[in-house]
Amino acid sequence: MNTINRYIDNQRAYFAKKKSLPLIGFTNAQGEPASWNDIAVTFTYDDSRFINFIFCNLKKKLPNKGTPFSDDDKLTPDIHDMLFSYALDVIKENVSIPYNKKKITIAKKFLLLLEENIALATHEKIQKTINLIADKVALNHFLTWLYHHEMLAKSSKFILEQNYNSSRTKTGDEALEAEKNKLPSENALLALGAIFYDVIPPYIDDMKENLGIWQPLLSPIKSQKDSFVCTMAALGMSSPNRVGSEQVILTQQRIQKHSQIVDGQPKTVHFLNWRGSKGHKDYQNHINAEMVESLDRALHYTIIATEPARALARFYRKPNRPLKEVLGVFKPSNKNTELLTPSMNQPTNLLHLGLLLGLFDDGDKCVRVTADTPGAIDLSNNQFQKFIKPIAQIELSDTLMFMQRCVYSNKLTGSPLIIQSQLNKYTSGKDKLTLAEFQNHTITLNESQLTGFNKNQTKSVDFDNALFAYTYKQLGEKNKSPFLLVPIKSLSGFFSDDLNKHKKIRPTIFERHGFSSAFSLKPHQLRHWQNDYLAKKGLPHHLITMLSGRKSAEQTLTYIHTTDAQNASVVGDISYSNELESNIEEKISLRIRTMNQYNEAVNNETPTFIHETGFCTQNLTISPCTYMSDFETQCALCSSSCHVTHDSKAIDLLHKDLKVQTHRLEEVQKAHNFETSEGMQKWYKTHYNNSCMLKNLIGVLSDDAIKPGCSVRLLTRSNRIRITNLETKTVEEETLALPNTEQALQAALEARNVKSSDEATNNFLGFLGSL
């Protein structure tokens, strides 16, 4: 007899609703449009970022998108449907891709350990399963999703205590010892300095144009792993930054400087153009004066060493562009130029480009071809046939041969081609390809690398303008293809692996240069060292916070390794003091001054946290933020967020956000399935309503009738806005006059069916006004 369970019914109804929607943006392991029953799927965002989901059981160890799956690897239908539905909701959240992936992974692990539908499991069994999960935060997100869609009784409350093994929660000598361990060892830093001197030697007689000593090191067929690690380490020691996520997406550049007279004395600061992170705009990142000479030399060397890979990227992006545009600033050797005598105003082919870039300088500069290739040279003997042709004479119609363990094949692919998967990857599974076919296949292999995202897929850089642009020939271990570009997102892994042994067979940079295997260094230790170094030089913590790109000075204290007593006095200054030093006070924003007034008005004894358009009244030190927004300015519509009237920077940022959201509404309205998709129409109404709220907020913040410095809070649930005068401690409330979202949706639908959509467009976006 079937058991009646309304939570099971709610699950099935929700899954059926999700299944009725088209899987836009999803592909399977073969790159084809995904179906609901696929085990491995990929969702690709509009900006080319992507996230992989693997809906399999625990039978496969470390499965990935390329793992061959059978029916034995499938999840039970109810678990599969629940995870797929959860994934469809997760990808809409504006958080990092790794964290979204973690949420799905934790939910899958939880459901597999539970071994039955959560709506049927006992409270005790669910709690025991929860206790087995380490990441309670990600798991709580999944449970909240179940509660929200009534797939689990809201009366079922569980204990989710997160155990953090962090020195931030320790006290006494144990905490101090743990903090010291976050700093790199002095011996490791000294060893790295010695390696740096050997890998990127100083200019001869301090003449920066005399690069003769570098020439043997800069060949594109030489390994550049050591120079890459040294340059990354120099950057990490030159300025406090997030090594793995920020440095790898730098553009090619040298150190710049700015000089001015301060108190009658000439002062000079040095900087690089940096990509912002965690809500920060791009900015000019300060470089320590002590590191300027070494770092600039490293940047100079790296730019030269990586120019061949940037030239390849330019070719892959547009193969028919003139050769001079592909080469850019790269100057081929006289020897290779004489071999080819290229026409600089005409396009080239991949192998001719490789010859000019020096990718074949360690061989006879020939390739293996079929016997019927015009101009082929016969090197056959009694055992096998062998025909080669000089690369300088190769044509697009010539047929290349790819043989196992053949030195000529290895020059082109960087692989021994001894197993079928290697052939599939590098030669489309064939042992004969025309040069045109090989070129097109190589371009396809590299297309996804041309927009180089960092590991977290939060920032990107065009590969043909990236500082750290390498081929696998320069950085690879197993694969040493001269034509494959190393993904930007993998660079942080190359850097980390080369500093730490991690029980790997491959030697670290320390071992390669004769140092003990005990020498090691973690990339994030450089950030700790830099903050600690600046603090010991006497820089104020407020300044270190700005240099490090943090929003809260409290975070800086976890990077400064002084005693608890010293930190305690600084915590008091940061959290509770309303009096700032005069030289800092001039630079502080209106919202910080108002935040201090707010603290005073409500007798707030806990830190109030600043965000990009205002400040937050929630005590984030004990109650983590759970608010998620689909807007660029994350906190704008949160009820815990306060904004300040006539804060010009915040208003300007909110205006830009409104413009972006209006554009998103227009793009969704133009989508081919807008008229048939219930999900898109529901999103449209919700987003239109929120955009109208944002416009109201901007209007209040800009209202000349309201005194500057008042605190404004948006109460979205009740459609009201609250204005607080912190000097008189009086509060006014206004009810928002919001348009009817159903009418807006109908106007948007009508706008698709008229020849001239200007009037209809004004109807469905009219309330948002002219931007």
PEWOGI-V126803 format. One record per residue. N is the residue number from 1. RES is the residue in one letter. D_FIRST is the distance of its C-alpha to the first C-alpha in Angstrom with 2 decimals. Layout:
n	res	d_first
N	RES	D_FIRST
N	RES	D_FIRST
This chain:
n	res	d_first
1	M	0.00
2	N	3.80
3	T	6.43
4	I	9.43
5	N	12.48
6	R	15.67
7	Y	17.41
8	I	15.14
9	D	15.69
10	N	19.37
11	Q	19.58
12	R	18.37
13	A	20.70
14	Y	23.56
15	F	23.22
16	A	23.24
17	K	26.31
18	K	28.03
19	K	27.37
20	S	29.08
21	L	32.26
22	P	34.88
23	L	35.43
24	I	39.09
25	G	41.05
26	F	38.54
27	T	39.62
28	N	38.18
29	A	40.04
30	Q	42.13
31	G	43.29
32	E	41.46
33	P	39.28
34	A	35.99
35	S	32.55
36	W	29.31
37	N	28.29
38	D	31.63
39	I	31.69
40	A	35.23
41	V	36.39
42	T	39.50
43	F	40.03
44	T	43.72
45	Y	45.13
46	D	47.90
47	D	50.53
48	S	49.54
49	R	47.77
50	F	44.52
51	I	41.49
52	N	39.44
53	F	35.69
54	I	34.20
55	F	30.37
56	C	30.11
57	N	28.74
58	L	31.12
59	K	32.25
60	K	35.33
61	K	38.08
62	L	39.58
63	P	38.20
64	N	40.05
65	K	40.21
66	G	42.11
67	T	39.86
68	P	38.52
69	F	34.70
70	S	32.43
71	D	28.71
72	D	28.46
73	D	29.64
74	K	26.95
75	L	24.66
76	T	20.90
77	P	20.24
78	D	19.07
79	I	22.14
80	H	24.43
81	D	23.54
82	M	23.95
83	L	27.28
84	F	28.63
85	S	27.92
86	Y	29.53
87	A	32.45
88	L	33.07
89	D	33.53
90	V	35.53
91	I	38.14
92	K	39.15
93	E	40.34
94	N	44.07
95	V	44.17
96	S	45.34
97	I	43.56
98	P	43.36
99	Y	41.62
100	N	39.09
101	K	38.46
102	K	38.12
103	K	35.43
104	I	33.27
105	T	34.09
106	I	33.21
107	A	29.87
108	K	29.01
109	K	30.19
110	F	28.19
111	L	24.86
112	L	25.60
113	L	26.56
114	L	23.45
115	E	21.33
116	E	18.13
117	N	17.43
118	I	19.70
119	A	17.42
120	L	15.09
121	A	18.12
122	T	19.85
123	H	23.21
124	E	25.05
125	K	23.77
126	I	24.66
127	Q	28.06
128	K	28.78
129	T	28.10
130	I	30.32
131	N	33.03
132	L	33.12
133	I	34.05
134	A	37.80
135	D	37.99
136	K	36.39
137	V	38.00
138	A	36.25
139	L	32.93
140	N	33.45
141	H	33.93
142	F	30.46
143	L	28.83
144	T	30.88
145	W	29.60
146	L	25.95
147	Y	26.97
148	H	28.97
149	H	26.21
150	E	23.68
151	M	21.47
152	L	21.94
153	A	22.60
154	K	26.38
155	S	26.40
156	S	25.57
157	K	29.14
158	F	30.24
159	I	33.64
160	L	35.15
161	E	38.65
162	Q	40.62
163	N	43.12
164	Y	46.15
165	N	48.61
166	S	51.45
167	S	55.00
168	R	54.56
169	T	52.71
170	K	55.14
171	T	58.31
172	G	61.66
173	D	63.03
174	E	59.62
175	A	59.13
176	L	62.68
177	E	62.29
178	A	59.04
179	E	60.76
180	K	63.71
181	N	61.43
182	K	60.41
183	L	63.98
184	P	65.10
185	S	67.62
186	E	71.22
187	N	71.83
188	A	69.06
189	L	70.57
190	L	74.06
191	A	72.90
192	L	71.21
193	G	74.48
194	A	76.45
195	I	74.08
196	F	74.33
197	Y	78.12
198	D	77.92
199	V	75.20
200	I	76.63
201	P	80.30
202	P	82.57
203	Y	84.74
204	I	88.15
205	D	90.71
206	D	88.14
207	M	88.56
208	K	85.18
209	E	86.36
210	N	87.32
211	L	84.11
212	G	85.78
213	I	84.21
214	W	80.73
215	Q	81.23
216	P	80.15
217	L	76.99
218	L	75.89
219	S	75.39
220	P	72.01
221	I	71.51
222	K	71.91
223	S	69.01
224	Q	68.75
225	K	66.11
226	D	68.69
227	S	70.16
228	F	66.71
229	V	65.77
230	C	69.19
231	T	69.07
232	M	65.58
233	A	66.76
234	A	69.93
235	L	67.94
236	G	65.71
237	M	68.83
238	S	70.63
239	S	68.30
240	P	65.10
241	N	62.21
242	R	58.78
243	V	59.94
244	G	56.86
245	S	55.82
246	E	59.20
247	Q	61.92
248	V	60.34
249	I	60.38
250	L	64.04
251	T	66.26
252	Q	69.45
253	Q	72.10
254	R	74.89
255	I	75.50
256	Q	77.08
257	K	79.22
258	H	80.29
259	S	83.56
260	Q	84.98
261	I	87.45
262	V	85.96
263	D	88.41
264	G	91.24
265	Q	89.79
266	P	88.28
267	K	84.61
268	T	82.36
269	V	78.59
270	H	76.75
271	F	73.37
272	L	70.89
273	N	68.70
274	W	65.18
275	R	61.72
276	G	60.07
277	S	56.68
278	K	54.21
279	G	55.38
280	H	59.06
281	K	61.23
282	D	63.33
283	Y	66.39
284	Q	69.50
285	N	68.69
286	H	71.54
287	I	72.81
288	N	74.61
289	A	78.33
290	E	78.51
291	M	76.06
292	V	77.51
293	E	79.77
294	S	77.29
295	L	74.34
296	D	76.40
297	R	77.60
298	A	74.03
299	L	72.97
300	H	76.03
301	Y	75.24
302	T	71.54
303	I	72.35
304	I	74.69
305	A	72.38
306	T	69.41
307	E	71.29
308	P	70.50
309	A	66.74
310	R	67.28
311	A	69.39
312	L	66.59
313	A	64.16
314	R	66.59
315	F	66.79
316	Y	63.01
317	R	62.67
318	K	65.37
319	P	66.81
320	N	69.42
321	R	71.21
322	P	74.83
323	L	75.37
324	K	77.29
325	E	74.27
326	V	71.99
327	L	74.40
328	G	75.05
329	V	77.24
330	F	76.76
331	K	80.07
332	P	79.81
333	S	82.30
334	N	85.55
335	K	84.78
336	N	81.50
337	T	83.00
338	E	85.89
339	L	83.55
340	L	81.59
341	T	84.01
342	P	81.16
343	S	81.50
344	M	80.23
345	N	79.65
346	Q	77.43
347	P	73.81
348	T	73.30
349	N	70.72
350	L	68.57
351	L	70.78
352	H	74.01
353	L	72.52
354	G	71.50
355	L	75.05
356	L	76.58
357	L	74.23
358	G	75.32
359	L	71.99
360	F	73.87
361	D	76.84
362	D	75.95
363	G	76.31
364	D	78.48
365	K	76.87
366	C	75.72
367	V	72.38
368	R	71.34
369	V	71.33
370	T	71.13
371	A	74.28
372	D	74.72
373	T	74.77
374	P	78.16
375	G	80.27
376	A	78.18
377	I	80.09
378	D	79.66
379	L	79.13
380	S	77.83
381	N	78.94
382	N	78.50
383	Q	74.99
384	F	73.29
385	Q	73.92
386	K	74.19
387	F	75.25
388	I	75.58
389	K	76.82
390	P	78.20
391	I	75.79
392	A	78.66
393	Q	78.87
394	I	75.15
395	E	73.91
396	L	70.47
397	S	70.52
398	D	71.27
399	T	68.56
400	L	67.64
401	M	66.62
402	F	63.98
403	M	64.23
404	Q	62.70
405	R	64.77
406	C	67.39
407	V	69.49
408	Y	69.74
409	S	65.98
410	N	65.53
411	K	67.99
412	L	65.83
413	T	62.31
414	G	62.85
415	S	60.58
416	P	61.40
417	L	58.95
418	I	57.97
419	I	54.23
420	Q	52.50
421	S	50.83
422	Q	54.34
423	L	55.55
424	N	52.55
425	K	53.30
426	Y	57.07
427	T	57.94
428	S	54.86
429	G	54.42
430	K	57.83
431	D	61.05
432	K	63.24
433	L	63.22
434	T	65.94
435	L	67.08
436	A	65.63
437	E	62.18
438	F	62.40
439	Q	63.56
440	N	60.72
441	H	58.13
442	T	59.68
443	I	59.66
444	T	55.95
445	L	55.27
446	N	57.15
447	E	55.99
448	S	53.25
449	Q	55.87
450	L	58.33
451	T	56.56
452	G	56.42
453	F	53.78
454	N	53.90
455	K	51.13
456	N	49.15
457	Q	49.76
458	T	51.25
459	K	54.77
460	S	56.39
461	V	59.81
462	D	61.09
463	F	61.78
464	D	65.19
465	N	66.27
466	A	64.55
467	L	66.69
468	F	64.56
469	A	64.34
470	Y	64.22
471	T	63.56
472	Y	61.74
473	K	65.16
474	Q	66.24
475	L	63.22
476	G	60.97
477	E	60.58
478	K	58.76
479	N	59.09
480	K	62.66
481	S	62.64
482	P	65.60
483	F	63.82
484	L	60.43
485	L	60.31
486	V	58.74
487	P	55.97
488	I	57.04
489	K	53.64
490	S	54.31
491	L	57.74
492	S	56.54
493	G	54.90
494	F	58.19
495	F	60.06
496	S	57.78
497	D	57.52
498	D	61.29
499	L	61.97
500	N	59.49
501	K	59.22
502	H	55.47
503	K	55.95
504	K	56.58
505	I	59.04
506	R	60.83
507	P	63.72
508	T	63.80
509	I	66.72
510	F	68.33
511	E	68.22
512	R	69.50
513	H	72.55
514	G	73.29
515	F	71.69
516	S	69.59
517	S	65.90
518	A	65.40
519	F	66.36
520	S	63.37
521	L	62.52
522	K	59.39
523	P	59.80
524	H	58.70
525	Q	61.39
526	L	63.95
527	R	62.61
528	H	62.85
529	W	66.32
530	Q	67.48
531	N	66.38
532	D	67.90
533	Y	71.08
534	L	71.46
535	A	70.92
536	K	73.58
537	K	75.94
538	G	75.65
539	L	73.59
540	P	71.87
541	H	68.10
542	H	67.75
543	L	69.56
544	I	67.53
545	T	64.36
546	M	65.72
547	L	66.88
548	S	63.50
549	G	61.62
550	R	59.59
551	K	58.73
552	S	58.99
553	A	61.91
554	E	59.66
555	Q	58.10
556	T	61.59
557	L	62.04
558	T	59.42
559	Y	61.65
560	I	64.92
561	H	65.48
562	T	67.80
563	T	67.51
564	D	65.09
565	A	68.07
566	Q	69.27
567	N	65.85
568	A	65.41
569	S	68.57
570	V	67.46
571	V	64.01
572	G	65.88
573	D	67.96
574	I	65.05
575	S	62.61
576	Y	64.86
577	S	68.25
578	N	69.20
579	E	72.58
580	L	72.62
581	E	75.61
582	S	77.79
583	N	77.46
584	I	73.64
585	E	73.60
586	E	75.19
587	K	72.35
588	I	69.43
589	S	67.39
590	L	67.16
591	R	63.51
592	I	64.38
593	R	67.07
594	T	64.71
595	M	62.06
596	N	64.62
597	Q	65.42
598	Y	61.74
599	N	61.53
600	E	64.59
601	A	63.42
602	V	60.11
603	N	61.57
604	N	59.20
605	E	59.60
606	T	57.17
607	P	57.80
608	T	57.10
609	F	56.10
610	I	57.78
611	H	56.00
612	E	57.47
613	T	57.83
614	G	58.01
615	F	56.70
616	C	53.48
617	T	53.30
618	Q	50.21
619	N	51.14
620	L	49.85
621	T	51.10
622	I	48.31
623	S	45.81
624	P	45.19
625	C	45.03
626	T	41.58
627	Y	42.90
628	M	42.53
629	S	44.42
630	D	44.79
631	F	48.55
632	E	51.37
633	T	52.54
634	Q	49.42
635	C	50.18
636	A	51.63
637	L	48.77
638	C	47.57
639	S	48.11
640	S	49.63
641	S	52.17
642	C	55.68
643	H	58.20
644	V	61.93
645	T	63.88
646	H	66.41
647	D	65.15
648	S	66.44
649	K	64.72
650	A	61.28
651	I	61.87
652	D	62.98
653	L	59.87
654	L	57.59
655	H	59.54
656	K	58.90
657	D	55.20
658	L	55.06
659	K	56.82
660	V	54.25
661	Q	51.30
662	T	53.03
663	H	53.46
664	R	49.76
665	L	48.91
666	E	51.35
667	E	49.93
668	V	46.33
669	Q	47.68
670	K	49.34
671	A	46.26
672	H	45.46
673	N	41.81
674	F	42.57
675	E	42.12
676	T	38.64
677	S	37.14
678	E	35.28
679	G	35.38
680	M	39.15
681	Q	39.79
682	K	37.84
683	W	39.83
684	Y	42.99
685	K	42.58
686	T	41.82
687	H	44.67
688	Y	47.06
689	N	46.46
690	N	47.03
691	S	50.14
692	C	51.51
693	M	51.01
694	L	52.92
695	K	55.71
696	N	55.94
697	L	56.19
698	I	59.00
699	G	60.77
700	V	60.78
701	L	61.93
702	S	64.76
703	D	65.79
704	D	69.52
705	A	69.15
706	I	67.11
707	K	69.09
708	P	68.64
709	G	66.70
710	C	64.14
711	S	60.58
712	V	57.96
713	R	54.22
714	L	51.63
715	L	48.74
716	T	46.28
717	R	43.53
718	S	46.01
719	N	48.18
720	R	51.25
721	I	53.98
722	R	55.81
723	I	59.48
724	T	61.05
725	N	64.80
726	L	65.06
727	E	68.73
728	T	68.43
729	K	64.83
730	T	63.86
731	V	60.60
732	E	60.09
733	E	56.87
734	E	56.51
735	T	53.60
736	L	52.99
737	A	53.59
738	L	50.96
739	P	50.63
740	N	47.60
741	T	45.35
742	E	43.90
743	Q	47.47
744	A	48.30
745	L	45.39
746	Q	46.50
747	A	50.06
748	A	48.96
749	L	47.17
750	E	50.24
751	A	52.51
752	R	50.98
753	N	51.97
754	V	55.63
755	K	58.55
756	S	60.21
757	S	57.59
758	D	60.03
759	E	59.58
760	A	55.82
761	T	55.67
762	N	57.76
763	N	55.33
764	F	52.23
765	L	54.08
766	G	56.89
767	F	55.82
768	L	56.06
769	G	59.68
770	S	62.19
771	L	61.94
